[in-house]
Amino acid sequence: MAERGPLIRNISETALWVAVYRARETDRPDAAFRDPFARRLAGPRGEEIARSFPFSDKAAWAWVARTVLFDQLIEEQVRAGADLVVNLAAGLDARPYRMALPPALKWVEVDLPDMLTHKAEILAGEKPVCSLERVGLDLSDVSARRALFERLGRSASRVLVVSEGLLIFLTPEEVGALARDLASPGTFRNWALDIASPGLLKMIQKDSGAQLSAAGAELKFGPAEGPGFFVPHGWKPVDVRSPLKTAARLKRLSFGLRLVAMLPESSGPQGSRPWSGVCLFERA
Ligand SMILES: C[S@@+](CC[C@H](N)C(=O)[O-])C[C@H]1O[C@@H](n2cnc3c(N)ncnc32)[C@H](O)[C@@H]1O
């Protein structure tokens, strides 16, 4: 029998996996959003990766709800005057192509160079609805990211930073340092991000941690403080939204999870309770 290679080869391939959820959602008659580019971006390799994760189908609601919540926060922030969106670890996200954004909006996607080259090739024939720049950069390169943030900070008056599905791969120290760098340019006003509780981190580590770790994409960040983690690093939480409750509203939950979704939810520390939040922060 031919030996199978590791199904997920590196951290960037997690982006193929997420794109599969957007593609599957788009195919539904009752889709909560439509991403007509996701199927092409995910490709057959994305489907192969998605199928290899044991909880893949059962957890689809979490990705769908996360996308819906980020879409909402971005729309609201743009309406409130954000003139630049900086999407860190943008992966195969196609929001500058699929969302109804003002043509004058500037959008910058940052990700590892190979990922952005791959994406640019696939989307070569498509036109974004707003101005779009792609910056191939390893975000762990501290001096390069600081220089980028300073440049971008000078080019706009109100910046929304987005990081969707990135922080879980970083250590708390790395997240803190990134947060402080993002709080440095005066125009970086808001940051939309997702976090997991320690309980959820443990659960995902148990389900797929080994496979992800083997690909160099170890899951590390699930702060005990919850959104309060970011306060000493220059960011105060102004809005915390629940993917679970959003998925309940979208009628995407199993019976058991529907019951869990009825319980009251706090936006503070969650301890061992499996919890995720899509949070909006304001520069302190
Ligand atoms: C789970 S994907 C999320 C992609 C996208 N935000 C989404 O939600 O579809 C994680 C992304 O982080 C990117 N990434 C991981 N480490 C990075 C680093 N050090 N610098 C830049 N991008 C990184 C990967 O290339 C990948 O695209």
The ligand as an ORCA input file, in Angstrom:
! r2SCAN-3c Opt
* xyz 0 1
  C      -6.646     29.111     10.173
  S      -5.945     30.094      8.898
  C      -7.037     31.477      8.933
  C      -7.085     32.198      7.645
  C      -8.165     33.270      7.530
  N      -7.996     34.324      8.489
  C      -9.540     32.659      7.633
  O     -10.187     32.811      8.676
  O      -9.958     32.011      6.677
  C      -4.443     30.693      9.633
  C      -3.637     31.587      8.717
  O      -2.553     32.126      9.476
  C      -1.458     32.297      8.612
  N      -0.250     32.439      9.422
  C       0.158     31.582     10.375
  N       1.334     32.001     10.910
  C       1.639     33.160     10.274
  C       2.727     34.063     10.374
  N       3.727     33.856     11.229
  N       2.743     35.153      9.566
  C       1.719     35.359      8.687
  N       0.660     34.528      8.556
  C       0.628     33.441      9.328
  C      -1.503     31.041      7.774
  O      -0.731     31.147      6.592
  C      -3.000     30.903      7.516
  O      -3.386     31.558      6.333
*
